[in-house]
Amino acid sequence: MRIYLIILAFIAFAPSLMACSCDTLSFEDAIAADEIFVGQLFKAKTVEYPYTREDIYQWDTATHYTLWQLYFKVNKKWKGSNSDIVVIEQPNTSCDFSFDLTDSDYLIYTYKESPKNKWLKILKQASFIPVTGTYQCARNINISGYYDMNWFESDTAQLNMVFPHGVKLYSYPRIRIGIVTLLILTLIGFGLYQLIKRKLATPFTN
């Protein structure tokens, strides 16, 4: 099973042949991220989103684009939401950080996405789980890497100084606020219907 996951990871997250050049962010710049945490990748899947009108060129017939969704179980968080799950979305280009499906821990600096599609934006904002994005030079660290350990220890020590209280984590139920809102509106509508029905059934008197 583990071999299968590693092979799947290699296929899924193999970087593009096109090179991406950028400088790794300094610690001072990296902490501007919206979510800073240590976590393990436990799930990966592809999702399709519709292009917005301004994304589509006249010669392009594609109607959707594909992203990888990477789910992380958070062990410790210095900045961000209280959710113990964080989702990272990326298109698997050479500028994306390379994650794998082993039991590695990562120190991740990630940013909230601002999708142009208004319906996609509503769905993402309605989730308890933050949907974010990161990239190759955002200062992410694979803790299992031998050469990254000093870097990791240095960053975590500085993070503990900058964010001494950290973030208290909660395991939110995996539901959408939109579903809850729909149920509430349904109950309100049903109550109003019963009230109007009762009033119409009451004989009018002077």
C-alpha positions in Angstrom: 0.0 0.0 0.0 2.8 2.4 0.9 4.6 1.7 -2.4 1.4 2.4 -4.2 1.0 5.7 -2.5 4.6 6.7 -3.2 4.1 5.8 -6.9 0.8 7.8 -7.0 2.6 10.7 -5.3 5.4 10.6 -7.9 2.9 10.7 -10.7 0.6 13.3 -9.1 3.2 15.7 -7.9 6.0 15.4 -10.5 7.0 19.0 -11.3 6.5 20.5 -14.8 9.5 20.4 -17.1 9.4 24.2 -17.3 11.7 25.7 -14.7 10.5 28.1 -12.1 12.9 30.6 -10.6 12.3 32.5 -7.4 14.0 33.4 -4.2 12.9 31.8 -0.9 11.1 34.3 1.3 12.8 35.6 4.3 11.3 34.6 7.7 10.1 38.2 8.1 8.3 38.1 4.8 7.0 34.6 5.2 5.1 35.3 8.4 2.7 37.5 6.4 1.1 34.2 5.4 -2.6 33.7 6.5 -2.0 30.1 7.8 1.3 29.0 9.4 1.3 25.4 10.7 3.0 22.0 11.0 0.9 19.2 9.6 0.8 15.9 7.7 -0.7 15.4 4.2 -3.4 12.7 4.5 -5.5 13.1 1.3 -5.1 14.4 -2.2 -7.6 14.7 -5.0 -8.3 16.7 -8.2 -11.1 19.2 -8.5 -12.5 21.0 -11.5 -13.7 24.6 -11.5 -15.4 26.6 -14.3 -13.5 29.3 -15.9 -14.8 32.8 -15.4 -15.5 34.9 -18.5 -12.4 37.0 -18.1 -10.2 33.8 -17.9 -11.3 32.4 -21.3 -9.5 33.5 -24.4 -11.4 33.6 -27.7 -9.5 30.7 -29.1 -9.8 28.6 -26.0 -12.5 26.0 -25.9 -11.9 24.8 -22.3 -14.7 25.4 -19.9 -13.0 24.1 -16.7 -9.6 24.0 -15.1 -8.2 21.4 -12.8 -6.5 21.8 -9.4 -5.0 19.5 -6.9 -6.6 19.7 -3.4 -4.2 18.6 -0.7 -5.6 18.0 2.8 -3.4 18.5 5.9 -4.0 17.4 9.4 -2.6 20.2 11.6 -0.4 19.3 14.6 0.5 22.8 15.6 -0.6 26.2 14.3 0.9 29.6 15.0 -1.3 31.7 12.8 -4.7 31.3 11.0 -8.1 29.7 11.7 -8.9 27.3 14.5 -9.5 24.5 12.1 -7.3 21.4 12.6 -7.6 20.7 8.8 -6.2 23.0 6.1 -6.7 22.5 2.4 -4.1 23.7 -0.2 -5.0 24.0 -3.8 -2.4 24.1 -6.6 -2.3 23.4 -10.3 0.9 21.2 -10.2 3.3 23.5 -12.0 7.0 23.9 -11.5 6.3 26.9 -9.2 4.2 24.8 -6.8 5.8 23.2 -3.7 6.3 19.5 -4.1 4.4 17.5 -1.5 4.2 13.7 -1.3 1.9 11.1 0.3 4.3 9.7 2.9 4.0 10.3 6.6 6.2 13.4 6.4 5.5 16.5 8.5 5.7 19.9 6.8 6.0 23.4 8.1 3.8 25.3 5.8 3.3 29.0 5.1 0.1 29.4 3.0 -2.3 32.1 1.8 -6.0 32.5 1.4 -7.2 32.3 -2.1 -9.4 34.9 -3.8 -11.3 33.1 -6.6 -12.9 35.3 -9.3 -15.9 33.0 -9.7 -18.5 34.4 -7.3 -20.2 31.0 -6.7 -16.8 29.3 -6.0 -16.0 32.1 -3.6 -19.3 31.6 -1.7 -18.7 27.9 -1.4 -15.1 28.4 -0.1 -16.2 31.0 2.4 -19.0 28.8 3.6 -16.5 26.1 4.7 -15.1 25.8 8.2 -12.0 24.4 6.6 -9.7 27.1 5.1 -8.9 26.6 1.4 -5.5 28.2 0.7 -2.6 28.3 -1.7 1.2 28.2 -1.5 4.2 28.0 -3.8 7.7 26.8 -4.2 9.5 29.7 -2.5 7.0 30.4 0.3 9.5 28.9 2.8 7.7 25.6 3.2 9.8 22.9 4.8 9.7 19.1 4.6 10.7 18.1 8.1 11.9 14.7 7.1 14.6 16.2 4.9 17.9 16.0 6.7 19.2 19.3 5.4 15.9 21.1 6.4 16.1 20.2 10.1 18.2 23.2 11.1 16.0 25.4 9.1 12.9 23.9 10.7 14.2 24.3 14.2 15.2 27.9 13.5 11.8 28.8 12.1 9.8 27.1 14.8 11.9 28.9 17.5 11.2 32.2 15.8 7.5 31.4 15.4 7.2 30.6 19.1 8.7 34.0 19.8 6.5 36.0 17.3 3.3 34.0 18.1 3.9 32.8 21.7 0.3 31.7 22.3 -0.2 29.9 19.0 -3.7 29.0 17.8 -6.1 26.7 19.7 -7.3 24.0 17.3 -10.8 22.6 17.0 -12.1 19.6 15.0 -15.0 21.3 13.2 -17.8 19.1 11.8 -17.2 18.6 8.1 -20.3 20.5 7.0 -21.0 23.6 5.0 -22.5 26.7 6.6 -24.6 27.0 3.4 -26.4 23.7 4.3 -27.2 24.9 7.8 -28.4 28.2 6.4 -30.6 26.4 3.9 -32.2 24.3 6.7 -32.8 27.4 8.9 -34.4 29.3 6.0 -36.6 26.2 5.2 -37.8 26.1 8.8 -38.5 29.8 8.8 -40.4 29.5 5.5 -42.4 26.6 6.8 -43.3 28.6 10.0 -44.4 31.6 8.0 -46.5 29.3 5.7 -48.2 27.8 8.7 -48.8 31.2 10.2 -50.4 32.6 7.0 -52.4 29.4 6.5 -53.8 29.7 10.1 -54.7 33.4 9.5 -56.5 32.6 6.3 -58.4 29.9 7.9 -59.6 32.2 10.7 -63.0 33.8 9.8 -62.9 37.6 9.4 -65.0 39.5 12.0 -65.7 43.2 12.4 
